[in-house]
Amino acid sequence: MVGGGTGTAPLLFLAKKLTSKTIKLVFVIGAKTKKELLFIDKLEEICGKRDLVATTEDGSYGIKCLATTPLESLLAKERFDVIYTCGPEQMMHKVLDLAEKHGITLEASLERLIRCAIGLCGSCVVGKYRVCRDGPVFTASQLKEAKSEFGVSKRDFSGKRIPLG
């Protein structure tokens, strides 16, 4: 699991559910600062200290880097059945690239601006998908179809595409 910022919250729930159904659960959590690392104690209880990798951009806790840096190392030396990710879209885009490179199934929970919540307004569109109606969880193959937008741009309240970052 790879969680960034507030994207850790839905993954915590999933981690609790998966602990009884999996042999090993590794969680990579990232945030800008130590204060922004959510649920670190609960994740440590679920995963154990060895299988919880914490990163902060400012180095105030764990490894000073983005969450995708230790993920790349983990994928190079261990085999995983699936990667679940939630967090900033640019981070999840990199996680998608790494999952593709290593041939691992991926599911990503997207956060987009949702105005109408029934698929009419188009503010939550990513590629041909509407996050409010078709998601919020998408597979790697769905995200590959939307690669021109996923992790690159989002839509504002008017539906206009604006660049990320």
C-alpha positions in Angstrom: 0.0 0.0 0.0 1.2 3.5 -0.8 -0.5 6.4 0.9 0.2 10.0 0.6 -1.2 12.7 2.9 -4.9 12.3 3.5 -4.9 9.4 1.1 -3.7 7.3 4.1 -7.2 7.4 5.6 -9.0 5.1 3.2 -6.0 2.8 3.0 -6.0 2.4 6.8 -9.5 0.9 6.6 -8.4 -1.4 3.8 -5.2 -2.4 5.7 -7.4 -3.4 8.7 -9.5 -5.6 6.4 -6.6 -7.2 4.6 -4.5 -8.2 7.6 -6.5 -11.3 8.2 -6.4 -12.2 4.5 -2.8 -11.7 3.6 0.6 -13.1 4.5 2.4 -9.8 4.4 1.3 -6.2 4.2 3.8 -3.5 3.5 2.7 0.1 3.9 4.6 3.1 2.5 3.3 6.3 3.9 4.4 9.8 2.8 3.7 13.4 3.8 5.4 16.7 3.6 6.2 16.8 7.4 5.9 14.6 10.5 2.8 16.5 11.6 1.1 15.5 8.4 1.7 11.8 8.7 -1.7 10.4 9.5 -2.4 7.3 11.6 1.3 6.3 11.9 0.7 4.6 15.3 -2.3 2.6 14.0 -0.4 1.6 10.8 2.5 0.4 13.0 0.1 -1.8 15.0 -1.2 -3.3 11.8 2.0 -3.7 9.8 4.7 -3.8 12.4 7.7 -1.5 12.4 9.5 -3.6 9.8 6.7 -3.4 7.2 5.9 0.3 7.6 8.0 2.7 5.7 7.5 6.4 6.5 8.8 9.2 4.4 8.6 13.0 4.8 9.6 15.6 2.2 11.4 17.7 4.9 13.1 14.7 6.7 11.3 15.4 10.0 10.3 11.7 10.3 11.4 8.5 8.5 13.2 8.8 5.2 13.7 12.2 3.6 12.1 11.6 0.2 8.9 11.1 -1.6 6.9 7.9 -0.9 7.7 6.5 -4.4 11.4 6.3 -3.7 11.3 3.5 -1.1 8.6 1.9 -3.2 10.9 1.6 -6.1 13.5 -0.2 -3.9 10.9 -2.5 -2.4 9.6 -3.5 -5.8 13.1 -4.3 -7.0 13.8 -6.8 -4.2 10.4 -8.2 -3.2 7.4 -9.6 -5.1 3.9 -8.2 -4.4 0.5 -9.4 -5.7 -1.1 -6.0 -5.7 -0.5 -2.4 -5.0 -3.2 -0.2 -3.5 -2.6 3.5 -3.6 -4.4 6.7 -2.6 -3.0 10.2 -2.3 -1.8 13.0 -4.5 -2.4 12.2 -8.1 1.2 12.9 -9.2 2.3 10.3 -6.6 -0.2 7.8 -7.8 0.9 8.4 -11.4 4.5 7.4 -10.4 3.1 4.4 -8.5 1.2 3.3 -11.7 4.4 3.6 -13.7 6.3 1.4 -11.1 3.4 -1.2 -11.1 3.5 -1.4 -14.9 7.3 -1.7 -14.9 7.2 -4.6 -12.4 4.0 -6.3 -13.7 2.0 -5.8 -10.6 -1.8 -5.3 -10.4 -2.7 -1.8 -9.1 -5.8 -0.2 -7.7 -5.9 3.5 -7.1 -8.5 5.6 -5.3 -8.8 9.0 -7.0 -9.9 12.3 -5.5 -11.3 14.7 -7.9 -13.6 17.8 -7.6 -17.1 16.4 -7.7 -19.9 18.9 -8.2 -23.0 17.1 -9.2 -22.1 13.6 -8.0 -24.2 11.9 -10.7 -21.9 12.2 -13.7 -23.4 15.1 -15.5 -21.2 18.1 -14.9 -17.8 16.6 -16.0 -15.8 18.3 -13.2 -14.5 14.9 -12.0 -13.6 13.5 -15.4 -10.2 11.7 -15.9 -9.9 10.5 -19.4 -13.3 8.9 -20.3 -14.1 8.1 -16.7 -16.2 10.1 -14.2 -14.8 9.6 -10.7 -18.2 10.2 -9.1 -19.9 7.5 -11.2 -17.2 5.1 -12.4 -14.9 5.2 -9.3 -13.4 6.4 -7.1 -11.3 3.2 -7.3 -9.7 2.5 -10.7 -7.5 -0.3 -12.1 -4.1 0.2 -13.8 -5.7 -0.6 -17.2 -8.4 2.1 -16.7 -5.7 4.7 -15.6 -3.5 3.8 -18.6 -6.5 4.7 -20.8 -6.5 8.1 -19.1 -2.7 8.7 -19.0 -3.0 12.0 -20.9 -4.9 13.4 -17.9 -4.1 11.2 -14.9 -1.4 12.8 -12.8 -1.1 15.6 -15.4 -4.2 17.7 -15.1 -7.5 18.1 -13.3 -10.6 20.1 -13.9 -11.8 23.2 -12.1 -15.4 24.2 -11.1 -16.1 25.2 -14.7 -14.8 21.9 -16.1 -11.8 23.5 -17.6 -8.6 21.4 -17.6 -5.8 22.8 -15.4 -2.3 21.4 -15.0 -1.3 19.7 -11.7 1.7 20.8 -9.7 
